[in-house]
Amino acid sequence: MSLVLVGIGWAFSFNGGTFMLNAINSEYKLRLQGLNAISIFGVNLLASSSVGFVLANGGWKVLNLISFGFIVIFLSIIFGLKKI
């Protein structure tokens, strides 16, 4: 189930970012799309590669704490931007 949710989240982030970049009318549009693709694939690669290391050294408890930390960080950023 978690892999399905990860896949859905990845698809939304990649497709959402691509659609938003398509709305830009700039000479740098193609470079921005390339940077978007590289950044999403890079973060995906880093997360996929680090999961095995974290599970081998810390277990599921540490992995869930790290995930919860990222959720808290992103929610605080989202709610912080809504106040501005």
mmCIF file of the N, C-alpha and C atoms, coordinates in Angstrom:
data_MODEL
# 
_entry.id   MODEL 
# 
loop_
_atom_site.group_PDB 
_atom_site.id 
_atom_site.type_symbol 
_atom_site.label_atom_id 
_atom_site.label_alt_id 
_atom_site.label_comp_id 
_atom_site.label_asym_id 
_atom_site.label_entity_id 
_atom_site.label_seq_id 
_atom_site.pdbx_PDB_ins_code 
_atom_site.Cartn_x 
_atom_site.Cartn_y 
_atom_site.Cartn_z 
_atom_site.occupancy 
_atom_site.B_iso_or_equiv 
_atom_site.pdbx_formal_charge 
_atom_site.auth_seq_id 
_atom_site.auth_comp_id 
_atom_site.auth_asym_id 
_atom_site.auth_atom_id 
_atom_site.pdbx_PDB_model_num 
ATOM 1   N N  . MET A 1 1  ? 0.824  -1.192 0.000   1.00 0.00 ? 1  MET A N  1 
ATOM 2   C CA . MET A 1 1  ? 0.000  0.000  0.000   1.00 0.00 ? 1  MET A CA 1 
ATOM 3   C C  . MET A 1 1  ? 0.872  1.262  0.000   1.00 0.00 ? 1  MET A C  1 
ATOM 4   N N  . SER A 1 2  ? 1.963  1.209  0.770   1.00 0.00 ? 2  SER A N  1 
ATOM 5   C CA . SER A 1 2  ? 2.814  2.394  0.841   1.00 0.00 ? 2  SER A CA 1 
ATOM 6   C C  . SER A 1 2  ? 3.485  2.681  -0.500  1.00 0.00 ? 2  SER A C  1 
ATOM 7   N N  . LEU A 1 3  ? 3.837  1.642  -1.234  1.00 0.00 ? 3  LEU A N  1 
ATOM 8   C CA . LEU A 1 3  ? 4.442  1.862  -2.547  1.00 0.00 ? 3  LEU A CA 1 
ATOM 9   C C  . LEU A 1 3  ? 3.451  2.498  -3.517  1.00 0.00 ? 3  LEU A C  1 
ATOM 10  N N  . VAL A 1 4  ? 2.179  2.144  -3.385  1.00 0.00 ? 4  VAL A N  1 
ATOM 11  C CA . VAL A 1 4  ? 1.154  2.745  -4.233  1.00 0.00 ? 4  VAL A CA 1 
ATOM 12  C C  . VAL A 1 4  ? 1.042  4.231  -3.909  1.00 0.00 ? 4  VAL A C  1 
ATOM 13  N N  . LEU A 1 5  ? 1.031  4.579  -2.617  1.00 0.00 ? 5  LEU A N  1 
ATOM 14  C CA . LEU A 1 5  ? 0.934  5.982  -2.221  1.00 0.00 ? 5  LEU A CA 1 
ATOM 15  C C  . LEU A 1 5  ? 2.170  6.774  -2.646  1.00 0.00 ? 5  LEU A C  1 
ATOM 16  N N  . VAL A 1 6  ? 3.333  6.157  -2.560  1.00 0.00 ? 6  VAL A N  1 
ATOM 17  C CA . VAL A 1 6  ? 4.555  6.824  -3.023  1.00 0.00 ? 6  VAL A CA 1 
ATOM 18  C C  . VAL A 1 6  ? 4.484  7.071  -4.520  1.00 0.00 ? 6  VAL A C  1 
ATOM 19  N N  . GLY A 1 7  ? 4.012  6.091  -5.261  1.00 0.00 ? 7  GLY A N  1 
ATOM 20  C CA . GLY A 1 7  ? 3.878  6.248  -6.710  1.00 0.00 ? 7  GLY A CA 1 
ATOM 21  C C  . GLY A 1 7  ? 2.888  7.336  -7.082  1.00 0.00 ? 7  GLY A C  1 
ATOM 22  N N  . ILE A 1 8  ? 1.779  7.402  -6.359  1.00 0.00 ? 8  ILE A N  1 
ATOM 23  C CA . ILE A 1 8  ? 0.788  8.445  -6.626  1.00 0.00 ? 8  ILE A CA 1 
ATOM 24  C C  . ILE A 1 8  ? 1.372  9.818  -6.303  1.00 0.00 ? 8  ILE A C  1 
ATOM 25  N N  . GLY A 1 9  ? 2.075  9.933  -5.173  1.00 0.00 ? 9  GLY A N  1 
ATOM 26  C CA . GLY A 1 9  ? 2.697  11.208 -4.806  1.00 0.00 ? 9  GLY A CA 1 
ATOM 27  C C  . GLY A 1 9  ? 3.742  11.635 -5.817  1.00 0.00 ? 9  GLY A C  1 
ATOM 28  N N  . TRP A 1 10 ? 4.537  10.693 -6.280  1.00 0.00 ? 10 TRP A N  1 
ATOM 29  C CA . TRP A 1 10 ? 5.558  11.017 -7.284  1.00 0.00 ? 10 TRP A CA 1 
ATOM 30  C C  . TRP A 1 10 ? 4.899  11.481 -8.580  1.00 0.00 ? 10 TRP A C  1 
ATOM 31  N N  . ALA A 1 11 ? 3.841  10.796 -8.983  1.00 0.00 ? 11 ALA A N  1 
ATOM 32  C CA . ALA A 1 11 ? 3.164  11.165 -10.228 1.00 0.00 ? 11 ALA A CA 1 
ATOM 33  C C  . ALA A 1 11 ? 2.565  12.564 -10.127 1.00 0.00 ? 11 ALA A C  1 
ATOM 34  N N  . PHE A 1 12 ? 1.945  12.874 -8.985  1.00 0.00 ? 12 PHE A N  1 
ATOM 35  C CA . PHE A 1 12 ? 1.369  14.211 -8.819  1.00 0.00 ? 12 PHE A CA 1 
ATOM 36  C C  . PHE A 1 12 ? 2.445  15.279 -8.821  1.00 0.00 ? 12 PHE A C  1 
ATOM 37  N N  . SER A 1 13 ? 3.566  15.020 -8.168  1.00 0.00 ? 13 SER A N  1 
ATOM 38  C CA . SER A 1 13 ? 4.617  16.038 -8.122  1.00 0.00 ? 13 SER A CA 1 
ATOM 39  C C  . SER A 1 13 ? 5.246  16.244 -9.497  1.00 0.00 ? 13 SER A C  1 
ATOM 40  N N  . PHE A 1 14 ? 5.491  15.172 -10.204 1.00 0.00 ? 14 PHE A N  1 
ATOM 41  C CA . PHE A 1 14 ? 6.111  15.300 -11.521 1.00 0.00 ? 14 PHE A CA 1 
ATOM 42  C C  . PHE A 1 14 ? 5.149  15.939 -12.521 1.00 0.00 ? 14 PHE A C  1 
ATOM 43  N N  . ASN A 1 15 ? 3.930  15.419 -12.594 1.00 0.00 ? 15 ASN A N  1 
ATOM 44  C CA . ASN A 1 15 ? 2.963  15.953 -13.561 1.00 0.00 ? 15 ASN A CA 1 
ATOM 45  C C  . ASN A 1 15 ? 2.519  17.362 -13.192 1.00 0.00 ? 15 ASN A C  1 
ATOM 46  N N  . GLY A 1 16 ? 2.307  17.611 -11.899 1.00 0.00 ? 16 GLY A N  1 
ATOM 47  C CA . GLY A 1 16 ? 1.899  18.948 -11.475 1.00 0.00 ? 16 GLY A CA 1 
ATOM 48  C C  . GLY A 1 16 ? 2.960  19.983 -11.787 1.00 0.00 ? 16 GLY A C  1 
ATOM 49  N N  . GLY A 1 17 ? 4.210  19.654 -11.510 1.00 0.00 ? 17 GLY A N  1 
ATOM 50  C CA . GLY A 1 17 ? 5.297  20.577 -11.818 1.00 0.00 ? 17 GLY A CA 1 
ATOM 51  C C  . GLY A 1 17 ? 5.452  20.812 -13.307 1.00 0.00 ? 17 GLY A C  1 
ATOM 52  N N  . THR A 1 18 ? 5.276  19.757 -14.087 1.00 0.00 ? 18 THR A N  1 
ATOM 53  C CA . THR A 1 18 ? 5.386  19.887 -15.540 1.00 0.00 ? 18 THR A CA 1 
ATOM 54  C C  . THR A 1 18 ? 4.259  20.750 -16.102 1.00 0.00 ? 18 THR A C  1 
ATOM 55  N N  . PHE A 1 19 ? 3.049  20.540 -15.610 1.00 0.00 ? 19 PHE A N  1 
ATOM 56  C CA . PHE A 1 19 ? 1.921  21.352 -16.093 1.00 0.00 ? 19 PHE A CA 1 
ATOM 57  C C  . PHE A 1 19 ? 2.082  22.810 -15.710 1.00 0.00 ? 19 PHE A C  1 
ATOM 58  N N  . MET A 1 20 ? 2.572  23.075 -14.510 1.00 0.00 ? 20 MET A N  1 
ATOM 59  C CA . MET A 1 20 ? 2.776  24.462 -14.094 1.00 0.00 ? 20 MET A CA 1 
ATOM 60  C C  . MET A 1 20 ? 3.867  25.126 -14.930 1.00 0.00 ? 20 MET A C  1 
ATOM 61  N N  . LEU A 1 21 ? 4.910  24.372 -15.265 1.00 0.00 ? 21 LEU A N  1 
ATOM 62  C CA . LEU A 1 21 ? 5.989  24.941 -16.073 1.00 0.00 ? 21 LEU A CA 1 
ATOM 63  C C  . LEU A 1 21 ? 5.546  25.177 -17.516 1.00 0.00 ? 21 LEU A C  1 
ATOM 64  N N  . ASN A 1 22 ? 4.580  24.405 -17.999 1.00 0.00 ? 22 ASN A N  1 
ATOM 65  C CA . ASN A 1 22 ? 4.084  24.622 -19.365 1.00 0.00 ? 22 ASN A CA 1 
ATOM 66  C C  . ASN A 1 22 ? 3.362  25.949 -19.506 1.00 0.00 ? 22 ASN A C  1 
ATOM 67  N N  . ALA A 1 23 ? 2.868  26.493 -18.402 1.00 0.00 ? 23 ALA A N  1 
ATOM 68  C CA . ALA A 1 23 ? 2.151  27.769 -18.447 1.00 0.00 ? 23 ALA A CA 1 
ATOM 69  C C  . ALA A 1 23 ? 3.097  28.963 -18.548 1.00 0.00 ? 23 ALA A C  1 
ATOM 70  N N  . ILE A 1 24 ? 4.383  28.737 -18.347 1.00 0.00 ? 24 ILE A N  1 
ATOM 71  C CA . ILE A 1 24 ? 5.361  29.829 -18.378 1.00 0.00 ? 24 ILE A CA 1 
ATOM 72  C C  . ILE A 1 24 ? 5.704  30.151 -19.832 1.00 0.00 ? 24 ILE A C  1 
ATOM 73  N N  . ASN A 1 25 ? 5.666  31.420 -20.162 1.00 0.00 ? 25 ASN A N  1 
ATOM 74  C CA . ASN A 1 25 ? 6.095  31.872 -21.485 1.00 0.00 ? 25 ASN A CA 1 
ATOM 75  C C  . ASN A 1 25 ? 7.427  32.586 -21.328 1.00 0.00 ? 25 ASN A C  1 
ATOM 76  N N  . SER A 1 26 ? 8.489  31.833 -21.474 1.00 0.00 ? 26 SER A N  1 
ATOM 77  C CA . SER A 1 26 ? 9.825  32.384 -21.294 1.00 0.00 ? 26 SER A CA 1 
ATOM 78  C C  . SER A 1 26 ? 10.790 31.650 -22.216 1.00 0.00 ? 26 SER A C  1 
ATOM 79  N N  . GLU A 1 27 ? 11.896 32.292 -22.468 1.00 0.00 ? 27 GLU A N  1 
ATOM 80  C CA . GLU A 1 27 ? 12.919 31.636 -23.291 1.00 0.00 ? 27 GLU A CA 1 
ATOM 81  C C  . GLU A 1 27 ? 13.623 30.525 -22.525 1.00 0.00 ? 27 GLU A C  1 
ATOM 82  N N  . TYR A 1 28 ? 13.469 30.502 -21.203 1.00 0.00 ? 28 TYR A N  1 
ATOM 83  C CA . TYR A 1 28 ? 14.107 29.491 -20.364 1.00 0.00 ? 28 TYR A CA 1 
ATOM 84  C C  . TYR A 1 28 ? 13.175 28.338 -20.019 1.00 0.00 ? 28 TYR A C  1 
ATOM 85  N N  . LYS A 1 29 ? 12.060 28.246 -20.705 1.00 0.00 ? 29 LYS A N  1 
ATOM 86  C CA . LYS A 1 29 ? 11.044 27.245 -20.391 1.00 0.00 ? 29 LYS A CA 1 
ATOM 87  C C  . LYS A 1 29 ? 11.596 25.823 -20.460 1.00 0.00 ? 29 LYS A C  1 
ATOM 88  N N  . LEU A 1 30 ? 12.323 25.491 -21.502 1.00 0.00 ? 30 LEU A N  1 
ATOM 89  C CA . LEU A 1 30 ? 12.846 24.133 -21.656 1.00 0.00 ? 30 LEU A CA 1 
ATOM 90  C C  . LEU A 1 30 ? 13.912 23.820 -20.614 1.00 0.00 ? 30 LEU A C  1 
ATOM 91  N N  . ARG A 1 31 ? 14.721 24.796 -20.269 1.00 0.00 ? 31 ARG A N  1 
ATOM 92  C CA . ARG A 1 31 ? 15.729 24.588 -19.229 1.00 0.00 ? 31 ARG A CA 1 
ATOM 93  C C  . ARG A 1 31 ? 15.064 24.361 -17.871 1.00 0.00 ? 31 ARG A C  1 
ATOM 94  N N  . LEU A 1 32 ? 13.999 25.115 -17.599 1.00 0.00 ? 32 LEU A N  1 
ATOM 95  C CA . LEU A 1 32 ? 13.281 24.948 -16.343 1.00 0.00 ? 32 LEU A CA 1 
ATOM 96  C C  . LEU A 1 32 ? 12.613 23.581 -16.264 1.00 0.00 ? 32 LEU A C  1 
ATOM 97  N N  . GLN A 1 33 ? 12.079 23.103 -17.371 1.00 0.00 ? 33 GLN A N  1 
ATOM 98  C CA . GLN A 1 33 ? 11.478 21.775 -17.385 1.00 0.00 ? 33 GLN A CA 1 
ATOM 99  C C  . GLN A 1 33 ? 12.529 20.697 -17.152 1.00 0.00 ? 33 GLN A C  1 
ATOM 100 N N  . GLY A 1 34 ? 13.698 20.873 -17.734 1.00 0.00 ? 34 GLY A N  1 
ATOM 101 C CA . GLY A 1 34 ? 14.787 19.928 -17.500 1.00 0.00 ? 34 GLY A CA 1 
ATOM 102 C C  . GLY A 1 34 ? 15.252 19.943 -16.059 1.00 0.00 ? 34 GLY A C  1 
ATOM 103 N N  . LEU A 1 35 ? 15.372 21.134 -15.480 1.00 0.00 ? 35 LEU A N  1 
ATOM 104 C CA . LEU A 1 35 ? 15.755 21.253 -14.078 1.00 0.00 ? 35 LEU A CA 1 
ATOM 105 C C  . LEU A 1 35 ? 14.707 20.630 -13.167 1.00 0.00 ? 35 LEU A C  1 
ATOM 106 N N  . ASN A 1 36 ? 13.431 20.800 -13.496 1.00 0.00 ? 36 ASN A N  1 
ATOM 107 C CA . ASN A 1 36 ? 12.352 20.192 -12.731 1.00 0.00 ? 36 ASN A CA 1 
ATOM 108 C C  . ASN A 1 36 ? 12.449 18.669 -12.769 1.00 0.00 ? 36 ASN A C  1 
ATOM 109 N N  . ALA A 1 37 ? 12.652 18.118 -13.956 1.00 0.00 ? 37 ALA A N  1 
ATOM 110 C CA . ALA A 1 37 ? 12.748 16.661 -14.084 1.00 0.00 ? 37 ALA A CA 1 
ATOM 111 C C  . ALA A 1 37 ? 13.957 16.118 -13.324 1.00 0.00 ? 37 ALA A C  1 
ATOM 112 N N  . ILE A 1 38 ? 15.101 16.780 -13.446 1.00 0.00 ? 38 ILE A N  1 
ATOM 113 C CA . ILE A 1 38 ? 16.305 16.316 -12.752 1.00 0.00 ? 38 ILE A CA 1 
ATOM 114 C C  . ILE A 1 38 ? 16.126 16.399 -11.247 1.00 0.00 ? 38 ILE A C  1 
ATOM 115 N N  . SER A 1 39 ? 15.508 17.473 -10.758 1.00 0.00 ? 39 SER A N  1 
ATOM 116 C CA . SER A 1 39 ? 15.349 17.609 -9.312  1.00 0.00 ? 39 SER A CA 1 
ATOM 117 C C  . SER A 1 39 ? 14.390 16.551 -8.762  1.00 0.00 ? 39 SER A C  1 
ATOM 118 N N  . ILE A 1 40 ? 13.291 16.272 -9.455  1.00 0.00 ? 40 ILE A N  1 
ATOM 119 C CA . ILE A 1 40 ? 12.352 15.258 -8.975  1.00 0.00 ? 40 ILE A CA 1 
ATOM 120 C C  . ILE A 1 40 ? 12.991 13.876 -9.023  1.00 0.00 ? 40 ILE A C  1 
ATOM 121 N N  . PHE A 1 41 ? 13.665 13.542 -10.119 1.00 0.00 ? 41 PHE A N  1 
ATOM 122 C CA . PHE A 1 41 ? 14.321 12.240 -10.205 1.00 0.00 ? 41 PHE A CA 1 
ATOM 123 C C  . PHE A 1 41 ? 15.470 12.136 -9.201  1.00 0.00 ? 41 PHE A C  1 
ATOM 124 N N  . GLY A 1 42 ? 16.185 13.231 -8.961  1.00 0.00 ? 42 GLY A N  1 
ATOM 125 C CA . GLY A 1 42 ? 17.278 13.213 -7.993  1.00 0.00 ? 42 GLY A CA 1 
ATOM 126 C C  . GLY A 1 42 ? 16.796 12.969 -6.572  1.00 0.00 ? 42 GLY A C  1 
ATOM 127 N N  . VAL A 1 43 ? 15.722 13.641 -6.186  1.00 0.00 ? 43 VAL A N  1 
ATOM 128 C CA . VAL A 1 43 ? 15.161 13.430 -4.846  1.00 0.00 ? 43 VAL A CA 1 
ATOM 129 C C  . VAL A 1 43 ? 14.623 12.013 -4.726  1.00 0.00 ? 43 VAL A C  1 
ATOM 130 N N  . ASN A 1 44 ? 13.992 11.517 -5.776  1.00 0.00 ? 44 ASN A N  1 
ATOM 131 C CA . ASN A 1 44 ? 13.495 10.146 -5.773  1.00 0.00 ? 44 ASN A CA 1 
ATOM 132 C C  . ASN A 1 44 ? 14.642 9.147  -5.633  1.00 0.00 ? 44 ASN A C  1 
ATOM 133 N N  . LEU A 1 45 ? 15.731 9.379  -6.334  1.00 0.00 ? 45 LEU A N  1 
ATOM 134 C CA . LEU A 1 45 ? 16.902 8.515  -6.243  1.00 0.00 ? 45 LEU A CA 1 
ATOM 135 C C  . LEU A 1 45 ? 17.504 8.542  -4.844  1.00 0.00 ? 45 LEU A C  1 
ATOM 136 N N  . LEU A 1 46 ? 17.635 9.716  -4.275  1.00 0.00 ? 46 LEU A N  1 
ATOM 137 C CA . LEU A 1 46 ? 18.189 9.853  -2.933  1.00 0.00 ? 46 LEU A CA 1 
ATOM 138 C C  . LEU A 1 46 ? 17.313 9.154  -1.899  1.00 0.00 ? 46 LEU A C  1 
ATOM 139 N N  . ALA A 1 47 ? 16.000 9.349  -1.990  1.00 0.00 ? 47 ALA A N  1 
ATOM 140 C CA . ALA A 1 47 ? 15.090 8.718  -1.036  1.00 0.00 ? 47 ALA A CA 1 
ATOM 141 C C  . ALA A 1 47 ? 15.106 7.197  -1.181  1.00 0.00 ? 47 ALA A C  1 
ATOM 142 N N  . SER A 1 48 ? 15.086 6.709  -2.407  1.00 0.00 ? 48 SER A N  1 
ATOM 143 C CA . SER A 1 48 ? 15.089 5.262  -2.637  1.00 0.00 ? 48 SER A CA 1 
ATOM 144 C C  . SER A 1 48 ? 16.378 4.624  -2.147  1.00 0.00 ? 48 SER A C  1 
ATOM 145 N N  . SER A 1 49 ? 17.474 5.300  -2.375  1.00 0.00 ? 49 SER A N  1 
ATOM 146 C CA . SER A 1 49 ? 18.770 4.744  -1.973  1.00 0.00 ? 49 SER A CA 1 
ATOM 147 C C  . SER A 1 49 ? 18.970 4.780  -0.465  1.00 0.00 ? 49 SER A C  1 
ATOM 148 N N  . SER A 1 50 ? 18.428 5.791  0.191   1.00 0.00 ? 50 SER A N  1 
ATOM 149 C CA . SER A 1 50 ? 18.667 5.920  1.627   1.00 0.00 ? 50 SER A CA 1 
ATOM 150 C C  . SER A 1 50 ? 17.749 5.047  2.475   1.00 0.00 ? 50 SER A C  1 
ATOM 151 N N  . VAL A 1 51 ? 16.637 4.569  1.919   1.00 0.00 ? 51 VAL A N  1 
ATOM 152 C CA . VAL A 1 51 ? 15.709 3.758  2.703   1.00 0.00 ? 51 VAL A CA 1 
ATOM 153 C C  . VAL A 1 51 ? 16.376 2.471  3.175   1.00 0.00 ? 51 VAL A C  1 
ATOM 154 N N  . GLY A 1 52 ? 17.100 1.811  2.319   1.00 0.00 ? 52 GLY A N  1 
ATOM 155 C CA . GLY A 1 52 ? 17.787 0.577  2.711   1.00 0.00 ? 52 GLY A CA 1 
ATOM 156 C C  . GLY A 1 52 ? 18.795 0.812  3.810   1.00 0.00 ? 52 GLY A C  1 
ATOM 157 N N  . PHE A 1 53 ? 19.539 1.900  3.720   1.00 0.00 ? 53 PHE A N  1 
ATOM 158 C CA . PHE A 1 53 ? 20.526 2.223  4.748   1.00 0.00 ? 53 PHE A CA 1 
ATOM 159 C C  . PHE A 1 53 ? 19.849 2.504  6.087   1.00 0.00 ? 53 PHE A C  1 
ATOM 160 N N  . VAL A 1 54 ? 18.779 3.277  6.058   1.00 0.00 ? 54 VAL A N  1 
ATOM 161 C CA . VAL A 1 54 ? 18.074 3.617  7.301   1.00 0.00 ? 54 VAL A CA 1 
ATOM 162 C C  . VAL A 1 54 ? 17.445 2.366  7.916   1.00 0.00 ? 54 VAL A C  1 
ATOM 163 N N  . LEU A 1 55 ? 16.836 1.519  7.103   1.00 0.00 ? 55 LEU A N  1 
ATOM 164 C CA . LEU A 1 55 ? 16.229 0.300  7.633   1.00 0.00 ? 55 LEU A CA 1 
ATOM 165 C C  . LEU A 1 55 ? 17.268 -0.651 8.210   1.00 0.00 ? 55 LEU A C  1 
ATOM 166 N N  . ALA A 1 56 ? 18.423 -0.736 7.582   1.00 0.00 ? 56 ALA A N  1 
ATOM 167 C CA . ALA A 1 56 ? 19.466 -1.638 8.070   1.00 0.00 ? 56 ALA A CA 1 
ATOM 168 C C  . ALA A 1 56 ? 20.069 -1.154 9.384   1.00 0.00 ? 56 ALA A C  1 
ATOM 169 N N  . ASN A 1 57 ? 20.149 0.150  9.577   1.00 0.00 ? 57 ASN A N  1 
ATOM 170 C CA . ASN A 1 57 ? 20.809 0.684  10.763  1.00 0.00 ? 57 ASN A CA 1 
ATOM 171 C C  . ASN A 1 57 ? 19.855 1.137  11.857  1.00 0.00 ? 57 ASN A C  1 
ATOM 172 N N  . GLY A 1 58 ? 18.643 1.509  11.522  1.00 0.00 ? 58 GLY A N  1 
ATOM 173 C CA . GLY A 1 58 ? 17.755 2.051  12.537  1.00 0.00 ? 58 GLY A CA 1 
ATOM 174 C C  . GLY A 1 58 ? 16.422 1.347  12.655  1.00 0.00 ? 58 GLY A C  1 
ATOM 175 N N  . GLY A 1 59 ? 15.990 0.703  11.605  1.00 0.00 ? 59 GLY A N  1 
ATOM 176 C CA . GLY A 1 59 ? 14.711 0.008  11.632  1.00 0.00 ? 59 GLY A CA 1 
ATOM 177 C C  . GLY A 1 59 ? 13.554 0.912  11.234  1.00 0.00 ? 59 GLY A C  1 
ATOM 178 N N  . TRP A 1 60 ? 12.367 0.335  11.344  1.00 0.00 ? 60 TRP A N  1 
ATOM 179 C CA . TRP A 1 60 ? 11.163 1.025  10.920  1.00 0.00 ? 60 TRP A CA 1 
ATOM 180 C C  . TRP A 1 60 ? 10.852 2.237  11.783  1.00 0.00 ? 60 TRP A C  1 
ATOM 181 N N  . LYS A 1 61 ? 11.183 2.158  13.065  1.00 0.00 ? 61 LYS A N  1 
ATOM 182 C CA . LYS A 1 61 ? 10.890 3.281  13.957  1.00 0.00 ? 61 LYS A CA 1 
ATOM 183 C C  . LYS A 1 61 ? 11.632 4.541  13.503  1.00 0.00 ? 61 LYS A C  1 
ATOM 184 N N  . VAL A 1 62 ? 12.906 4.401  13.188  1.00 0.00 ? 62 VAL A N  1 
ATOM 185 C CA . VAL A 1 62 ? 13.704 5.547  12.731  1.00 0.00 ? 62 VAL A CA 1 
ATOM 186 C C  . VAL A 1 62 ? 13.191 6.052  11.381  1.00 0.00 ? 62 VAL A C  1 
ATOM 187 N N  . LEU A 1 63 ? 12.850 5.141  10.489  1.00 0.00 ? 63 LEU A N  1 
ATOM 188 C CA . LEU A 1 63 ? 12.336 5.532  9.170   1.00 0.00 ? 63 LEU A CA 1 
ATOM 189 C C  . LEU A 1 63 ? 11.029 6.305  9.309   1.00 0.00 ? 63 LEU A C  1 
ATOM 190 N N  . ASN A 1 64 ? 10.141 5.841  10.188  1.00 0.00 ? 64 ASN A N  1 
ATOM 191 C CA . ASN A 1 64 ? 8.881  6.557  10.403  1.00 0.00 ? 64 ASN A CA 1 
ATOM 192 C C  . ASN A 1 64 ? 9.107  7.905  11.058  1.00 0.00 ? 64 ASN A C  1 
ATOM 193 N N  . LEU A 1 65 ? 10.064 8.021  11.965  1.00 0.00 ? 65 LEU A N  1 
ATOM 194 C CA . LEU A 1 65 ? 10.366 9.318  12.585  1.00 0.00 ? 65 LEU A CA 1 
ATOM 195 C C  . LEU A 1 65 ? 10.919 10.307 11.558  1.00 0.00 ? 65 LEU A C  1 
ATOM 196 N N  . ILE A 1 66 ? 11.765 9.838  10.669  1.00 0.00 ? 66 ILE A N  1 
ATOM 197 C CA . ILE A 1 66 ? 12.293 10.699 9.609   1.00 0.00 ? 66 ILE A CA 1 
ATOM 198 C C  . ILE A 1 66 ? 11.163 11.163 8.690   1.00 0.00 ? 66 ILE A C  1 
ATOM 199 N N  . SER A 1 67 ? 10.291 10.235 8.314   1.00 0.00 ? 67 SER A N  1 
ATOM 200 C CA . SER A 1 67 ? 9.159  10.593 7.455   1.00 0.00 ? 67 SER A CA 1 
ATOM 201 C C  . SER A 1 67 ? 8.245  11.595 8.147   1.00 0.00 ? 67 SER A C  1 
ATOM 202 N N  . PHE A 1 68 ? 7.981  11.372 9.429   1.00 0.00 ? 68 PHE A N  1 
ATOM 203 C CA . PHE A 1 68 ? 7.135  12.303 10.180  1.00 0.00 ? 68 PHE A CA 1 
ATOM 204 C C  . PHE A 1 68 ? 7.784  13.683 10.249  1.00 0.00 ? 68 PHE A C  1 
ATOM 205 N N  . GLY A 1 69 ? 9.095  13.726 10.394  1.00 0.00 ? 69 GLY A N  1 
ATOM 206 C CA . GLY A 1 69 ? 9.807  15.001 10.413  1.00 0.00 ? 69 GLY A CA 1 
ATOM 207 C C  . GLY A 1 69 ? 9.641  15.770 9.115   1.00 0.00 ? 69 GLY A C  1 
ATOM 208 N N  . PHE A 1 70 ? 9.747  15.076 7.989   1.00 0.00 ? 70 PHE A N  1 
ATOM 209 C CA . PHE A 1 70 ? 9.551  15.730 6.694   1.00 0.00 ? 70 PHE A CA 1 
ATOM 210 C C  . PHE A 1 70 ? 8.113  16.219 6.532   1.00 0.00 ? 70 PHE A C  1 
ATOM 211 N N  . ILE A 1 71 ? 7.155  15.435 7.003   1.00 0.00 ? 71 ILE A N  1 
ATOM 212 C CA . ILE A 1 71 ? 5.754  15.854 6.918   1.00 0.00 ? 71 ILE A CA 1 
ATOM 213 C C  . ILE A 1 71 ? 5.531  17.131 7.715   1.00 0.00 ? 71 ILE A C  1 
ATOM 214 N N  . VAL A 1 72 ? 6.085  17.189 8.923   1.00 0.00 ? 72 VAL A N  1 
ATOM 215 C CA . VAL A 1 72 ? 5.940  18.383 9.765   1.00 0.00 ? 72 VAL A CA 1 
ATOM 216 C C  . VAL A 1 72 ? 6.595  19.593 9.102   1.00 0.00 ? 72 VAL A C  1 
ATOM 217 N N  . ILE A 1 73 ? 7.765  19.402 8.533   1.00 0.00 ? 73 ILE A N  1 
ATOM 218 C CA . ILE A 1 73 ? 8.462  20.509 7.867   1.00 0.00 ? 73 ILE A CA 1 
ATOM 219 C C  . ILE A 1 73 ? 7.645  21.044 6.700   1.00 0.00 ? 73 ILE A C  1 
ATOM 220 N N  . PHE A 1 74 ? 7.141  20.145 5.840   1.00 0.00 ? 74 PHE A N  1 
ATOM 221 C CA . PHE A 1 74 ? 6.392  20.599 4.677   1.00 0.00 ? 74 PHE A CA 1 
ATOM 222 C C  . PHE A 1 74 ? 5.053  21.223 5.060   1.00 0.00 ? 74 PHE A C  1 
ATOM 223 N N  . LEU A 1 75 ? 4.384  20.680 6.069   1.00 0.00 ? 75 LEU A N  1 
ATOM 224 C CA . LEU A 1 75 ? 3.122  21.287 6.501   1.00 0.00 ? 75 LEU A CA 1 
ATOM 225 C C  . LEU A 1 75 ? 3.347  22.665 7.106   1.00 0.00 ? 75 LEU A C  1 
ATOM 226 N N  . SER A 1 76 ? 4.435  22.824 7.851   1.00 0.00 ? 76 SER A N  1 
ATOM 227 C CA . SER A 1 76 ? 4.715  24.146 8.413   1.00 0.00 ? 76 SER A CA 1 
ATOM 228 C C  . SER A 1 76 ? 5.054  25.151 7.312   1.00 0.00 ? 76 SER A C  1 
ATOM 229 N N  . ILE A 1 77 ? 5.732  24.712 6.269   1.00 0.00 ? 77 ILE A N  1 
ATOM 230 C CA . ILE A 1 77 ? 6.013  25.599 5.141   1.00 0.00 ? 77 ILE A CA 1 
ATOM 231 C C  . ILE A 1 77 ? 4.722  25.977 4.433   1.00 0.00 ? 77 ILE A C  1 
ATOM 232 N N  . ILE A 1 78 ? 3.846  25.004 4.213   1.00 0.00 ? 78 ILE A N  1 
ATOM 233 C CA . ILE A 1 78 ? 2.583  25.274 3.516   1.00 0.00 ? 78 ILE A CA 1 
ATOM 234 C C  . ILE A 1 78 ? 1.735  26.255 4.318   1.00 0.00 ? 78 ILE A C  1 
ATOM 235 N N  . PHE A 1 79 ? 1.581  26.009 5.628   1.00 0.00 ? 79 PHE A N  1 
ATOM 236 C CA . PHE A 1 79 ? 0.765  26.895 6.437   1.00 0.00 ? 79 PHE A CA 1 
ATOM 237 C C  . PHE A 1 79 ? 1.439  28.245 6.646   1.00 0.00 ? 79 PHE A C  1 
ATOM 238 N N  . GLY A 1 80 ? 2.767  28.268 6.655   1.00 0.00 ? 80 GLY A N  1 
ATOM 239 C CA . GLY A 1 80 ? 3.490  29.532 6.754   1.00 0.00 ? 80 GLY A CA 1 
ATOM 240 C C  . GLY A 1 80 ? 3.315  30.386 5.512   1.00 0.00 ? 80 GLY A C  1 
ATOM 241 N N  . LEU A 1 81 ? 3.265  29.755 4.344   1.00 0.00 ? 81 LEU A N  1 
ATOM 242 C CA . LEU A 1 81 ? 3.072  30.508 3.111   1.00 0.00 ? 81 LEU A CA 1 
ATOM 243 C C  . LEU A 1 81 ? 1.638  31.008 2.969   1.00 0.00 ? 81 LEU A C  1 
ATOM 244 N N  . LYS A 1 82 ? 0.690  30.302 3.576   1.00 0.00 ? 82 LYS A N  1 
ATOM 245 C CA . LYS A 1 82 ? -0.705 30.758 3.497   1.00 0.00 ? 82 LYS A CA 1 
ATOM 246 C C  . LYS A 1 82 ? -0.908 32.033 4.300   1.00 0.00 ? 82 LYS A C  1 
ATOM 247 N N  . LYS A 1 83 ? -0.124 32.236 5.344   1.00 0.00 ? 83 LYS A N  1 
ATOM 248 C CA . LYS A 1 83 ? -0.264 33.433 6.176   1.00 0.00 ? 83 LYS A CA 1 
ATOM 249 C C  . LYS A 1 83 ? 0.321  34.665 5.518   1.00 0.00 ? 83 LYS A C  1 
ATOM 250 N N  . ILE A 1 84 ? 1.225  34.466 4.559   1.00 0.00 ? 84 ILE A N  1 
ATOM 251 C CA . ILE A 1 84 ? 1.896  35.611 3.921   1.00 0.00 ? 84 ILE A CA 1 
ATOM 252 C C  . ILE A 1 84 ? 0.999  36.277 2.932   1.00 0.00 ? 84 ILE A C  1 
# 
